[in-house]
Protein backbone atom coordinates (compact mmCIF):
# COMPACT_ATOMS: atom_id res chain seq x y z
CA UNK A 1 0.00 0.00 0.00
CA UNK A 2 2.89 2.37 0.67
CA UNK A 3 4.17 1.74 -2.85
CA UNK A 4 0.71 2.40 -4.29
CA UNK A 5 0.33 5.66 -2.34
CA UNK A 6 3.88 6.91 -2.94
CA UNK A 7 3.47 8.05 -6.56
CA UNK A 8 3.94 11.76 -5.85
CA UNK A 9 7.05 11.24 -3.72
CA UNK A 10 10.05 10.07 -5.72
CA UNK A 11 12.31 8.96 -2.84
CA UNK A 12 9.49 7.13 -1.09
CA UNK A 13 8.50 5.43 -4.35
CA UNK A 14 12.12 4.34 -4.88
CA UNK A 15 12.39 2.88 -1.37
CA UNK A 16 9.02 1.14 -1.56
CA UNK A 17 9.83 -0.32 -5.01
CA UNK A 18 13.18 -1.56 -3.71
CA UNK A 19 11.52 -3.23 -0.71
CA UNK A 20 8.90 -4.80 -2.98
CA UNK A 21 11.51 -6.19 -5.39
CA UNK A 22 13.63 -7.65 -2.57
CA UNK A 23 10.57 -9.25 -1.00
CA UNK A 24 9.44 -10.57 -4.40
CA UNK A 25 12.76 -12.37 -4.73
CA UNK A 26 12.13 -14.20 -1.42
CA UNK A 27 14.82 -12.21 0.35
CA UNK A 28 14.71 -10.36 3.64
CA UNK A 29 14.28 -6.61 3.25
CA UNK A 30 17.00 -4.91 5.32
CA UNK A 31 15.71 -2.91 8.27
CA UNK A 32 17.47 0.20 6.96
CA UNK A 33 15.29 0.26 3.85
CA UNK A 34 12.14 -0.38 5.88
CA UNK A 35 13.05 2.28 8.41
CA UNK A 36 13.81 4.90 5.75
CA UNK A 37 10.62 3.98 3.93
CA UNK A 38 8.50 4.53 7.04
CA UNK A 39 10.33 7.77 7.80
CA UNK A 40 9.70 9.08 4.29
CA UNK A 41 6.07 7.94 4.37
CA UNK A 42 5.57 9.71 7.67
CA UNK A 43 7.32 12.88 6.57
CA UNK A 44 5.38 13.11 3.31
CA UNK A 45 1.98 12.55 4.93
CA UNK A 46 1.45 9.15 3.29
CA UNK A 47 0.89 7.39 6.60
CA UNK A 48 -1.74 9.96 7.54
CA UNK A 49 -3.44 9.45 4.16
CA UNK A 50 -3.44 5.67 4.67
CA UNK A 51 -4.88 6.09 8.15
CA UNK A 52 -7.69 8.22 6.78
CA UNK A 53 -8.38 5.86 3.91
CA UNK A 54 -8.47 2.56 5.81
CA UNK A 55 -9.91 1.32 9.09
CA UNK A 56 -7.68 1.25 12.16
CA UNK A 57 -7.48 -2.53 11.87
CA UNK A 58 -6.39 -2.41 8.22
CA UNK A 59 -3.92 0.40 8.90
CA UNK A 60 -2.34 -1.56 11.76
CA UNK A 61 -2.27 -4.72 9.63
CA UNK A 62 -0.18 -2.80 7.07
CA UNK A 63 2.24 -1.06 9.41
CA UNK A 64 2.77 -3.31 12.41
CA UNK A 65 4.49 -6.10 10.42
CA UNK A 66 6.93 -3.55 9.00
CA UNK A 67 7.63 -2.13 12.47
CA UNK A 68 8.10 -5.62 13.93
CA UNK A 69 10.51 -6.54 11.15
CA UNK A 70 12.57 -3.41 11.79
CA UNK A 71 12.57 -4.23 15.51
CA UNK A 72 13.57 -7.85 14.84
CA UNK A 73 16.50 -6.98 12.59
CA UNK A 74 17.90 -3.80 14.09
CA UNK A 75 20.98 -4.44 16.21
CA UNK A 76 20.62 -3.63 19.87
CA UNK A 77 23.37 -1.27 21.03
CA UNK A 78 25.37 -2.42 24.02
CA UNK A 79 24.13 -1.17 27.36
CA UNK A 80 26.08 1.52 29.08
CA UNK A 81 27.45 0.25 32.34
CA UNK A 82 26.02 2.35 35.09
CA UNK A 83 27.47 0.40 37.99
CA UNK A 84 30.76 1.15 39.66
CA UNK A 85 33.84 -0.86 38.95
CA UNK A 86 34.32 -3.65 41.50
CA UNK A 87 37.53 -2.07 42.78
CA UNK A 88 35.83 1.29 43.35
CA UNK A 89 34.33 2.20 46.67
CA UNK A 90 30.63 3.02 46.75
CA UNK A 91 30.54 6.80 47.30
CA UNK A 92 27.28 6.50 49.25
CA UNK A 93 28.62 4.06 51.83
CA UNK A 94 32.35 4.82 51.82
CA UNK A 95 33.91 6.05 55.04
CA UNK A 96 34.97 9.56 54.11
CA UNK A 97 36.62 10.17 57.48
CA UNK A 98 38.51 6.91 57.61
N, C-alpha and C positions, 0 to 999 in steps of 0.2 A: 504494500500500500504506500510505503514511503516513496518507492520508485515511481509509482503512478502519480503521486501528488507533487513530485519534485520538478516537473517540467519547466517551471519558470526560474529555477535556481540551478545554474550550471554545475557548481561544485557539489551540491547535494545530489544532483542527478548522476554525476560521475561516481560518487561514493556508493550510492545505492545500486547502480549498474554493476560496479565492481563486486559488491557483496553478493548480488544475485548471480553473477557469473561464477564466482568461487563456489557458492552453494550448489549451483547447477552441476558443477563438476565433482560433486560429492566430497568436497574438501571443507575443512573448518575455516570459517571466516575469522581472521584475526581480530582480537578485541579492539585494536587500534582503529581499524576501519569502522567497526560498529560504533565505537565511542565517538569518532569524528562525525559519523553519519547522524547520530542522535543530536550531537551538538549543533550541527548545521540545521537539522530539521527544527530544533527548538528555536534557534536564532532567527530563522526565516519565517517562523509562524506556521510551519507545516504541521507540527504536533497539535497546535491549537485548532487548526482547520480540521484535522482528523478527529479530534475530540468533539468538535461541533457536528461533524458529519455522521459519526457512529455512536452507538450506545456505549455506556461506560464499560460494559462487559466486553464488547468487541474491541474497543480501544485498548483495554488492558490485555486482551488476548493477542494484540499485535505487538505491544511494547514490552510487556513483562518478559517474554522469552529472549528478546534482545538484551534487556538489562541483566537477566540471569546469566546469559552467555558471557557478557562482558565481565560480570562478577566472577564467574567460574574461571575464566582465562587470565585475568589481570593478576600479575604477581603481587604478592603481599609484601610490602616493605618490612624490613626487620624492625622489631620494636626497639625503641630507645630504652636503654637501661636507666631506670630511675632510682634503683637501689644504690646504696653505698658499696664501695669495694669492701671485701671481707676484712682487709687489713686496716680499714679506716674505723675510727671510733665514731659512734653515733653521737652527733652534736647535741641531741636532746637529752641523752643520759650520761654523757661524759662528765667526769669530775673536772671542772674547770679550775678548782683550787688545789688540786692534788699535785 
